[in-house]
Amino acid sequence: MSAAPNPEAGGWIAPDIDSCEAVNRLIAAPLLDRQGWGRQQWRGWWMLMGIAIPLTGVFFLGVYMILTKGIGLLGNNTTIVWGFPIANYVWWIGIGNAGTLISALLLLTRQTWRAAINSFAEAMTLFSVAIAGIFPIIHLGRPMFFYWLAPYPNPMTLWPQWRSALVWDFWAIASYLIFSIVFWYTGLIPDLATLRDRATKPFTRKLYGVFALGFRNSARQWAIHQSFYKTMACLAVPLVCSVHSIVGMDFAASVMPGWQESIFPPYFVVGAMFSGFAMVVILAALIRKALHFQSLITDRHFDVIGKIIVASACIMGVSYATEWFTAWYSGERAQHTYLAYVFTGTYAPFYAIMLFGNVIAPQVLWFKRARASLPTMVMVAVLVLIGMWFERILIIWNTLGHDYLPALWRAFWPTIWDYLVLVGSLGVFLLAFLLFVRLLPSVSMFEMRELALRERRP
Amino acid sequence: MSHALLAAFAAPEPLMRMVQQARDKSLGLIDAFTPYPIEGLSEALGQKPTQIPWWMLGGGVAMAVLFYAMEWLSATRLYPFDQGGRPLNSWPTFIVATVEISVLTAALTGFVAMLVKAGLPRLHHPLFECGAFERASQDQFLLAIAAPEDAQAAGAARQALWDAGAVWIEEVAL
């Protein structure tokens, strides 16, 4: 791999980026430079679009069919009432949690390397939370009444049940999505101003100009911007933890074996960060290759992300062990049969895949050589994402399919619509991300300028 | 209409030095324009603290109170519902949605406060008339000081800016 950052300076940028202008040129080129970035450069982008657009179509077709024909299309049955939609929801919101958490945590801990990844990690958050929000609606028997979750004056004089985890979920997703949009947009305003000032075509200039709101980079405006942005980061960290804890409580607030565990909220938060960092690795590798950002997203970035992934994998391992231990230690028969079912039942092979992807495979990242190899990092990231998806689906399949009443034990068999909507949701994510990369700076320019000037100075 | 001298520097240090000098010589500092936020610059220019976190706290707390009041009212007065003998006012479960919505409200309050205090959106500003002002969002560190009326003082101010390492100086109408 090429660009190595200057190790003596403890740098996060390759030495060829030595001024503000170099940063601007590199990041703005894909967006504004028609000469340098002709059709050739965007060929890969169009090819991915060719995959993303049909998949998006498939997703919306699936959602349309489910909404019009009903959830009988899915593999959900009277025992396993949650099935794919809720597993997909938890998986997507987990990925979505990481972007804002990464960005905010690294800002508060003054990790300057966040500058290279925060912008697209936040975009990743937005898209995945938006996708996640669709799934709980389509798993409802009567999706047309989903708005009953909101309190509003109605002739039935009904009110939401505030003790319900589903109602908590509604407020958590809605708040988190809007919060993330505000956080992301605020971070983008100065970059939009830069693009406004660099654009040569009048229309592009106006477009970026309108969204930049007339930001003038004045000391006063910067002070206000930074004060707001940092306070948002302080709020984001507890918000993200609470959002995914609430997702964990959707399960833990029940009395089902395998769900009713106090470890669920923190274990879900770690799982979310884990899958989010895995997605960040994949996106960072793509952006770095496609937009030639080797100087900004350096090997050292992958190295630190690799360390975080291996640490999270260990915490996941401890969490699983805690689950097994508490199930055994409870002395309850339902818990024991549940645990035996997890390891030996219908879905035991998937449980093995989950443990391999989430706990065993990432252990290779203890080795520096593995962290320095991009293909290994991407491979581990893909395994983590697969492992995390299996974790989510198995939480649902195993517990719902094997609870206290043996007469209700059933297995879940996915239908074609289950698969189509899952794969389609990946297409929607890809489409949104491709548009983001094409229209907005994938790496924060103003933070990179600061980093470049600071690192190049003795 | 007042006039200002807009001077550009290639790095943040000469700008900070010039701000200090300008304060010592009591030149009228207007504002500085930089490609990235510089800690302490706003204070050095004599600007007040932004107070935004206080607005956010206020917004968040107000919403928390309102939202909890709504939960209490709906669950105990308007639609009392005995769920397994739990108290009608089950505050530990009511807190969950309250926290989420109050954080969101704090964020939205802060966003509005940011726009109002920063005078945004304002798509046009006299400074944008100056072509070179575009560099402030890219790679140069600009300082605006009030242009003295008196020709001799104006000359001295310009000289001070050049001495501090200005790359260019322009007079702009504000």
Boltz contact constraints between the chains, C-beta under 6 A:
constraints:
  - contact:
      token1: [A, 20]
      token2: [B, 35]
      max_distance: 6.0
  - contact:
      token1: [A, 20]
      token2: [B, 139]
      max_distance: 6.0
  - contact:
      token1: [A, 21]
      token2: [B, 139]
      max_distance: 6.0
  - contact:
      token1: [A, 24]
      token2: [B, 138]
      max_distance: 6.0
  - contact:
      token1: [A, 159]
      token2: [B, 74]
      max_distance: 6.0
  - contact:
      token1: [A, 159]
      token2: [B, 79]
      max_distance: 6.0
  - contact:
      token1: [A, 162]
      token2: [B, 71]
      max_distance: 6.0
  - contact:
      token1: [A, 162]
      token2: [B, 75]
      max_distance: 6.0
  - contact:
      token1: [A, 162]
      token2: [B, 94]
      max_distance: 6.0
  - contact:
      token1: [A, 163]
      token2: [B, 90]
      max_distance: 6.0
  - contact:
      token1: [A, 163]
      token2: [B, 93]
      max_distance: 6.0
  - contact:
      token1: [A, 168]
      token2: [B, 96]
      max_distance: 6.0
  - contact:
      token1: [A, 168]
      token2: [B, 97]
      max_distance: 6.0
  - contact:
      token1: [A, 171]
      token2: [B, 97]
      max_distance: 6.0
  - contact:
      token1: [A, 171]
      token2: [B, 100]
      max_distance: 6.0
  - contact:
      token1: [A, 171]
      token2: [B, 101]
      max_distance: 6.0
  - contact:
      token1: [A, 172]
      token2: [B, 100]
      max_distance: 6.0
  - contact:
      token1: [A, 175]
      token2: [B, 100]
      max_distance: 6.0
  - contact:
      token1: [A, 175]
      token2: [B, 101]
      max_distance: 6.0
  - contact:
      token1: [A, 175]
      token2: [B, 104]
      max_distance: 6.0
  - contact:
      token1: [A, 178]
      token2: [B, 104]
      max_distance: 6.0
  - contact:
      token1: [A, 179]
      token2: [B, 104]
      max_distance: 6.0
  - contact:
      token1: [A, 179]
      token2: [B, 107]
      max_distance: 6.0
  - contact:
      token1: [A, 182]
      token2: [B, 107]
      max_distance: 6.0
  - contact:
      token1: [A, 182]
      token2: [B, 111]
      max_distance: 6.0
  - contact:
      token1: [A, 193]
      token2: [B, 137]
      max_distance: 6.0
  - contact:
      token1: [A, 194]
      token2: [B, 137]
      max_distance: 6.0
  - contact:
      token1: [A, 194]
      token2: [B, 138]
      max_distance: 6.0
  - contact:
      token1: [A, 197]
      token2: [B, 134]
      max_distance: 6.0
  - contact:
      token1: [A, 197]
      token2: [B, 137]
      max_distance: 6.0
  - contact:
      token1: [A, 213]
      token2: [B, 120]
      max_distance: 6.0
  - contact:
      token1: [A, 213]
      token2: [B, 121]
      max_distance: 6.0
  - contact:
      token1: [A, 214]
      token2: [B, 120]
      max_distance: 6.0
  - contact:
      token1: [A, 214]
      token2: [B, 121]
      max_distance: 6.0
  - contact:
      token1: [A, 214]
      token2: [B, 122]
      max_distance: 6.0
  - contact:
      token1: [A, 214]
      token2: [B, 123]
      max_distance: 6.0
  - contact:
      token1: [A, 217]
      token2: [B, 33]
      max_distance: 6.0
  - contact:
      token1: [A, 217]
      token2: [B, 136]
      max_distance: 6.0
  - contact:
      token1: [A, 217]
      token2: [B, 137]
      max_distance: 6.0
  - contact:
      token1: [A, 218]
      token2: [B, 31]
      max_distance: 6.0
  - contact:
      token1: [A, 218]
      token2: [B, 33]
      max_distance: 6.0
  - contact:
      token1: [A, 219]
      token2: [B, 31]
      max_distance: 6.0
  - contact:
      token1: [A, 219]
      token2: [B, 32]
      max_distance: 6.0
  - contact:
      token1: [A, 219]
      token2: [B, 41]
      max_distance: 6.0
  - contact:
      token1: [A, 219]
      token2: [B, 42]
      max_distance: 6.0
  - contact:
      token1: [A, 219]
      token2: [B, 45]
      max_distance: 6.0
  - contact:
      token1: [A, 220]
      token2: [B, 31]
      max_distance: 6.0
  - contact:
      token1: [A, 220]
      token2: [B, 47]
      max_distance: 6.0
  - contact:
      token1: [A, 221]
      token2: [B, 118]
      max_distance: 6.0
  - contact:
      token1: [A, 222]
      token2: [B, 37]
      max_distance: 6.0
  - contact:
      token1: [A, 223]
      token2: [B, 42]
      max_distance: 6.0
  - contact:
      token1: [A, 223]
      token2: [B, 50]
      max_distance: 6.0
  - contact:
      token1: [A, 224]
      token2: [B, 50]
      max_distance: 6.0
  - contact:
      token1: [A, 224]
      token2: [B, 114]
      max_distance: 6.0
  - contact:
      token1: [A, 224]
      token2: [B, 117]
      max_distance: 6.0
  - contact:
      token1: [A, 224]
      token2: [B, 118]
      max_distance: 6.0
  - contact:
      token1: [A, 226]
      token2: [B, 37]
      max_distance: 6.0
  - contact:
      token1: [A, 227]
      token2: [B, 50]
      max_distance: 6.0
  - contact:
      token1: [A, 227]
      token2: [B, 52]
      max_distance: 6.0
  - contact:
      token1: [A, 228]
      token2: [B, 52]
      max_distance: 6.0
  - contact:
      token1: [A, 228]
      token2: [B, 110]
      max_distance: 6.0
  - contact:
      token1: [A, 228]
      token2: [B, 114]
      max_distance: 6.0
  - contact:
      token1: [A, 231]
      token2: [B, 53]
      max_distance: 6.0
  - contact:
      token1: [A, 231]
      token2: [B, 56]
      max_distance: 6.0
  - contact:
      token1: [A, 235]
      token2: [B, 103]
      max_distance: 6.0
  - contact:
      token1: [A, 239]
      token2: [B, 103]
      max_distance: 6.0
  - contact:
      token1: [A, 446]
      token2: [B, 36]
      max_distance: 6.0
  - contact:
      token1: [A, 449]
      token2: [B, 35]
      max_distance: 6.0
  - contact:
      token1: [A, 449]
      token2: [B, 36]
      max_distance: 6.0
  - contact:
      token1: [A, 450]
      token2: [B, 36]
      max_distance: 6.0
